[in-house]
């Protein structure tokens, strides 16, 4: 009979199954391990890298972005699977996600938005406010709306 505690056992480097699954964004493994109850393993940094499994996921996402921006003609945004994995981990850890659906979370964070209110996933309310102030009337109001978006700017400064 298989050992039910094997889902928590680290390898020689101290890496737990959830750490490895998040590091390579293996969605079936991530979903299964989270469903089986590896919540406490998400906080462990007792491994040769000295980081937690969620930190490994974020480092992997950053590395992929930096590689793409440096060596490829374009960056296509964060991977949907990586963002869904991040959402699932945040839910299990009880952290805020700004939305209740993993697909919506992935769509809002595709380009790096962390507040959930950015136009197109990248133009924050604060940046929109700053751009409006910097342009100081140099654009006609119709061009300004096209360029800056009109989704949620309310004329107030929003610090992120």
Secondary structure as GFF3:
##gff-version 3
##sequence-region A 1 160
A	DSSP	three_ten_helix	4	8	.	.	.	ID=ss1
A	DSSP	alpha_helix	17	23	.	.	.	ID=ss2
A	DSSP	alpha_helix	27	36	.	.	.	ID=ss3
A	DSSP	three_ten_helix	39	43	.	.	.	ID=ss4
A	DSSP	alpha_helix	53	71	.	.	.	ID=ss5
A	DSSP	alpha_helix	80	93	.	.	.	ID=ss6
A	DSSP	alpha_helix	102	109	.	.	.	ID=ss7
A	DSSP	alpha_helix	125	135	.	.	.	ID=ss8
A	DSSP	alpha_helix	141	148	.	.	.	ID=ss9
###
